[in-house]
Amino acid sequence: MPEERCPLNPSMYKRECTHCQGQARGTNENPRFSIRDYRSHGSPMVEILKNDGPVHRHDQHFSFGCRKARIIIACVDALKRFAWPSDPDDRTNFQPQIFTEKQLGVTIEVFAAMNPNFVVRDELIEKYWLYLRELPTPEIAQSEECNMTPEQRQEFFNRNGYWPIKLAEPEAVEIGLGVMKCKAVCSVQDELRSWLARRCH
């Protein structure tokens, strides 16, 4: 009996064809990731797509703006290690790291933890996620106004005629990414960097 050939690529046997083996680009086993550029309320936004659809079935739109894009791009090395670990325990024993990306102007703490709020149809999904947490900039954290005692504040007023304004620390942005989203970001990192350079000045 002759060996079966691929209906789309007749010159190839099914056993040799990535299409027949389900490994062609654009399949679930070998997805194709891309980005979509758009605006929301006047602000630039970007969405990552998997095979022209949602990256994850429980999240219809994996999209974000300039600030989150900067945080994510600064941590690509950690995302790669979490997405493709050399050992399965590397995710559960992921060592926290601090990333500083001076060009983007952000410092981020990266750590892995069980997502306590990942519930699907009343079922708790116990999987580790990678968390990216933006930290206050050193300029704000070390500001003189932030560290003044009441006596120093009074002295400041006597010297300058107005009260020092304590700079508020920016609200920390925290992003949780599962394995598939980490793979998606790593696959389109060059496109995301180009988008940042083009849209986020």
C-alpha contacts under 8 A as a table, 3 or more apart, distances in Angstrom:
res1	aa1	res2	aa2	distance
3	E	13	Y	6.96
4	E	13	Y	6.00
4	E	14	K	6.08
5	R	9	N	7.50
5	R	10	P	5.51
5	R	11	S	7.13
5	R	12	M	5.74
5	R	13	Y	4.20
5	R	14	K	5.07
6	C	9	N	5.06
6	C	10	P	5.10
6	C	11	S	7.52
6	C	12	M	5.96
6	C	13	Y	5.83
6	C	14	K	5.02
6	C	17	C	6.92
6	C	19	H	7.96
6	C	20	C	6.57
7	P	10	P	5.60
9	N	12	M	5.72
9	N	17	C	7.91
10	P	13	Y	7.37
12	M	16	E	6.52
12	M	17	C	6.20
13	Y	16	E	5.45
13	Y	17	C	6.31
14	K	17	C	5.11
14	K	20	C	5.55
14	K	21	Q	7.29
15	R	20	C	7.33
15	R	21	Q	7.01
16	E	21	Q	7.82
17	C	20	C	5.35
17	C	21	Q	6.20
18	T	21	Q	4.96
18	T	22	G	6.02
18	T	23	Q	4.79
18	T	24	A	4.98
19	H	22	G	5.25
19	H	23	Q	5.94
19	H	24	A	4.85
20	C	23	Q	7.62
21	Q	24	A	7.73
22	G	27	T	6.50
22	G	29	E	6.82
23	Q	27	T	6.47
23	Q	29	E	5.86
23	Q	30	N	5.56
24	A	27	T	6.01
24	A	30	N	6.25
25	R	30	N	5.30
25	R	31	P	5.75
25	R	32	R	5.84
26	G	30	N	6.04
26	G	31	P	4.44
26	G	32	R	4.76
26	G	50	K	7.99
26	G	51	N	5.29
27	T	30	N	5.10
27	T	31	P	5.05
27	T	32	R	7.56
27	T	51	N	7.43
28	N	31	P	5.34
31	P	50	K	6.25
31	P	51	N	5.96
32	R	50	K	5.76
32	R	51	N	5.07
32	R	52	D	7.94
33	F	48	I	6.94
33	F	49	L	5.54
33	F	50	K	4.64
33	F	51	N	6.13
33	F	52	D	7.55
33	F	184	A	6.11
33	F	187	S	6.53
33	F	188	V	6.66
34	S	48	I	5.79
34	S	49	L	5.23
34	S	50	K	6.66
34	S	51	N	7.75
34	S	52	D	7.28
34	S	188	V	6.37
35	I	46	V	6.56
35	I	47	E	5.46
35	I	48	I	4.46
35	I	49	L	5.80
35	I	188	V	7.31
35	I	191	E	7.35
35	I	192	L	7.76
36	R	46	V	5.59
36	R	47	E	5.04
36	R	48	I	6.42
36	R	49	L	7.33
37	D	44	P	7.53
37	D	45	M	6.15
37	D	46	V	4.76
37	D	47	E	6.66
37	D	195	W	7.92
38	Y	44	P	6.14
38	Y	45	M	5.34
38	Y	46	V	6.16
39	R	42	G	5.68
39	R	43	S	5.28
39	R	44	P	4.56
39	R	45	M	5.32
40	S	43	S	5.27
40	S	44	P	6.55
40	S	45	M	6.57
43	S	65	G	7.48
44	P	65	G	6.10
44	P	66	C	7.03
44	P	199	R	6.43
44	P	200	C	7.49
45	M	63	S	6.86
45	M	64	F	5.64
45	M	65	G	4.49
45	M	66	C	7.00
46	V	63	S	5.48
46	V	64	F	5.73
46	V	65	G	6.32
47	E	61	H	6.76
47	E	62	F	5.58
47	E	63	S	4.02
47	E	64	F	6.63
48	I	54	P	7.84
48	I	55	V	6.99
48	I	61	H	7.81
48	I	62	F	5.75
48	I	63	S	6.36
48	I	184	A	7.14
48	I	185	V	7.59
49	L	52	D	5.24
49	L	53	G	5.27
49	L	54	P	5.51
49	L	55	V	5.53
49	L	62	F	7.47
49	L	184	A	7.99
50	K	53	G	5.19
50	K	54	P	5.71
50	K	55	V	4.74
50	K	184	A	7.51
51	N	54	P	7.92
54	P	57	R	6.44
54	P	59	D	6.86
54	P	60	Q	5.16
54	P	61	H	6.01
54	P	62	F	7.11
55	V	59	D	7.32
55	V	60	Q	7.50
55	V	61	H	7.60
55	V	62	F	6.68
55	V	180	M	7.16
55	V	181	K	6.74
55	V	184	A	7.36
56	H	59	D	5.30
56	H	60	Q	6.88
56	H	180	M	7.23
56	H	181	K	7.63
57	R	60	Q	6.55
59	D	62	F	6.64
64	F	68	K	6.10
64	F	69	A	6.58
65	G	68	K	5.83
65	G	69	A	6.10
66	C	69	A	5.04
66	C	70	R	6.21
66	C	196	L	6.72
66	C	199	R	7.99
66	C	200	C	5.90
67	R	70	R	5.28
67	R	71	I	6.53
68	K	71	I	5.04
68	K	72	I	6.12
68	K	173	V	7.73
68	K	175	I	7.93
69	A	72	I	5.15
69	A	73	I	6.04
69	A	192	L	7.50
69	A	196	L	7.47
70	R	73	I	5.30
70	R	74	A	6.14
70	R	104	L	6.18
70	R	106	V	7.45
70	R	196	L	7.67
71	I	74	A	5.33
71	I	75	C	6.76
71	I	106	V	6.69
71	I	107	T	7.87
71	I	108	I	6.86
71	I	132	L	7.42
71	I	134	E	7.08
72	I	75	C	5.44
72	I	76	V	6.63
72	I	132	L	7.44
73	I	76	V	5.36
73	I	189	Q	6.96
73	I	192	L	7.67
73	I	193	R	7.41
74	A	99	F	6.87
74	A	100	T	7.34
74	A	101	E	5.78
74	A	104	L	7.66
74	A	106	V	7.92
74	A	108	I	7.93
75	C	78	A	5.48
75	C	79	L	6.39
75	C	99	F	6.53
75	C	108	I	7.73
75	C	110	V	7.70
75	C	132	L	7.90
76	V	79	L	4.92
76	V	80	K	6.20
76	V	185	V	7.72
76	V	186	C	6.44
76	V	189	Q	7.77
77	D	80	K	5.23
77	D	81	R	6.54
78	A	81	R	5.21
78	A	82	F	6.23
78	A	110	V	7.56
79	L	82	F	5.12
79	L	83	A	5.96
79	L	130	L	7.64
79	L	182	C	5.29
79	L	183	K	7.47
79	L	185	V	7.98
79	L	186	C	7.08
80	K	83	A	5.12
80	K	84	W	5.96
80	K	85	P	7.86
80	K	182	C	6.93
80	K	183	K	7.10
80	K	186	C	6.52
81	R	84	W	5.42
81	R	85	P	5.21
81	R	86	S	7.85
82	F	85	P	5.61
82	F	90	D	7.38
82	F	91	R	5.89
82	F	94	F	7.76
82	F	130	L	7.27
82	F	179	V	6.93
82	F	182	C	7.36
83	A	179	V	5.09
83	A	180	M	7.27
83	A	182	C	5.66
83	A	183	K	5.66
85	P	88	P	6.28
85	P	90	D	5.86
85	P	91	R	6.97
86	S	90	D	7.07
87	D	90	D	5.38
88	P	91	R	6.37
88	P	92	T	7.88
89	D	92	T	5.33
89	D	93	N	5.94
90	D	93	N	5.15
90	D	94	F	5.41
91	R	94	F	5.05
91	R	112	A	6.99
91	R	128	Y	6.98
92	T	112	A	6.98
92	T	113	A	7.51
92	T	128	Y	6.68
93	N	112	A	7.88
94	F	111	F	6.78
94	F	112	A	5.92
95	Q	111	F	6.72
95	Q	112	A	7.80
96	P	109	E	7.10
96	P	110	V	5.48
96	P	111	F	4.44
96	P	112	A	7.26
97	Q	109	E	5.80
97	Q	110	V	5.16
97	Q	111	F	6.66
98	I	107	T	7.08
98	I	108	I	5.63
98	I	109	E	4.54
98	I	110	V	6.19
99	F	107	T	5.65
99	F	108	I	5.16
99	F	109	E	6.43
99	F	110	V	7.58
100	T	105	G	7.85
100	T	106	V	6.17
100	T	107	T	4.40
100	T	108	I	6.48
101	E	104	L	5.49
101	E	105	G	5.93
101	E	106	V	5.68
101	E	107	T	6.32
102	K	105	G	4.73
102	K	106	V	6.61
106	V	134	E	7.01
106	V	135	L	7.55
106	V	137	T	7.07
107	T	134	E	5.97
107	T	135	L	5.58
107	T	136	P	7.43
107	T	137	T	6.92
108	I	132	L	6.28
108	I	133	R	5.37
108	I	134	E	4.49
108	I	135	L	5.60
109	E	132	L	5.84
109	E	133	R	5.11
109	E	134	E	6.43
109	E	135	L	6.91
110	V	130	L	7.06
110	V	131	Y	5.65
110	V	132	L	4.74
110	V	133	R	6.43
111	F	130	L	5.87
111	F	131	Y	5.36
111	F	132	L	6.86
112	A	128	Y	6.35
112	A	129	W	5.58
112	A	130	L	4.46
112	A	131	Y	5.85
113	A	128	Y	5.28
113	A	129	W	5.64
113	A	130	L	6.64
113	A	131	Y	7.30
114	M	126	E	6.50
114	M	127	K	5.71
114	M	128	Y	4.36
114	M	129	W	6.04
115	N	118	F	5.73
115	N	126	E	7.07
115	N	127	K	6.68
115	N	128	Y	6.29
115	N	129	W	6.18
116	P	126	E	7.93
117	N	124	L	7.71
118	F	124	L	6.00
118	F	125	I	5.68
118	F	126	E	7.59
119	V	122	D	5.82
119	V	123	E	5.22
119	V	124	L	4.40
119	V	125	I	5.86
120	V	123	E	5.13
120	V	124	L	6.48
120	V	125	I	7.05
128	Y	178	G	7.24
129	W	176	G	6.15
129	W	177	L	5.52
129	W	178	G	4.82
129	W	179	V	7.21
130	L	176	G	5.69
130	L	177	L	5.17
130	L	178	G	6.35
131	Y	174	E	6.72
131	Y	175	I	5.54
131	Y	176	G	4.51
131	Y	177	L	6.35
132	L	173	V	7.95
132	L	174	E	5.53
132	L	175	I	5.09
132	L	176	G	6.52
133	R	172	A	6.62
133	R	173	V	5.74
133	R	174	E	4.36
133	R	175	I	6.50
134	E	172	A	5.37
134	E	173	V	5.28
134	E	174	E	6.44
135	L	172	A	6.30
136	P	140	I	6.58
136	P	141	A	6.23
136	P	169	E	6.20
136	P	170	P	6.43
136	P	172	A	7.37
137	T	140	I	5.52
137	T	141	A	6.20
138	P	141	A	4.94
138	P	142	Q	5.78
139	E	142	Q	5.47
139	E	143	S	5.92
140	I	143	S	5.09
140	I	146	C	7.85
140	I	167	L	6.83
140	I	168	A	7.89
140	I	169	E	6.61
141	A	146	C	7.39
141	A	169	E	7.34
142	Q	146	C	7.17
142	Q	147	N	7.57
143	S	146	C	5.32
143	S	147	N	6.82
143	S	167	L	7.63
144	E	147	N	5.30
144	E	148	M	6.27
145	E	148	M	5.46
145	E	164	P	6.30
145	E	165	I	6.60
145	E	166	K	5.17
145	E	167	L	6.95
146	C	166	K	5.32
146	C	167	L	6.42
148	M	151	E	7.90
148	M	152	Q	5.65
148	M	153	R	6.10
149	T	152	Q	5.14
149	T	153	R	6.26
150	P	153	R	5.06
150	P	154	Q	6.30
151	E	154	Q	5.15
151	E	155	E	6.22
152	Q	155	E	4.97
152	Q	156	F	6.04
153	R	156	F	4.96
153	R	157	F	6.29
153	R	163	W	6.88
153	R	164	P	6.63
154	Q	157	F	5.04
154	Q	158	N	6.22
154	Q	163	W	7.68
155	E	158	N	5.04
155	E	159	R	6.13
156	F	159	R	5.18
156	F	160	N	5.98
156	F	161	G	7.80
156	F	162	Y	7.63
156	F	163	W	6.88
156	F	164	P	6.94
157	F	160	N	5.24
157	F	161	G	4.95
157	F	162	Y	4.95
157	F	163	W	5.08
157	F	164	P	7.23
158	N	161	G	5.72
158	N	162	Y	7.82
160	N	163	W	7.93
177	L	181	K	5.76
177	L	182	C	6.20
178	G	181	K	5.47
178	G	182	C	6.27
179	V	182	C	5.13
179	V	183	K	6.31
180	M	183	K	5.10
180	M	184	A	6.15
181	K	184	A	4.87
181	K	185	V	6.18
182	C	185	V	5.29
182	C	186	C	6.26
183	K	186	C	5.19
183	K	187	S	6.13
184	A	187	S	5.19
184	A	188	V	6.51
185	V	188	V	5.40
185	V	189	Q	5.72
186	C	189	Q	5.16
188	V	191	E	5.26
188	V	192	L	6.19
189	Q	192	L	5.01
189	Q	193	R	6.18
190	D	193	R	5.15
190	D	194	S	6.28
191	E	194	S	5.10
191	E	195	W	6.10
192	L	195	W	4.93
192	L	196	L	6.14
193	R	196	L	5.09
193	R	197	A	6.25
194	S	197	A	5.12
194	S	198	R	6.08
195	W	198	R	5.05
195	W	199	R	5.80
195	W	200	C	7.60
196	L	199	R	5.38
196	L	200	C	4.99
196	L	201	H	7.71
197	A	200	C	5.96
197	A	201	H	6.87
198	R	201	H	7.53
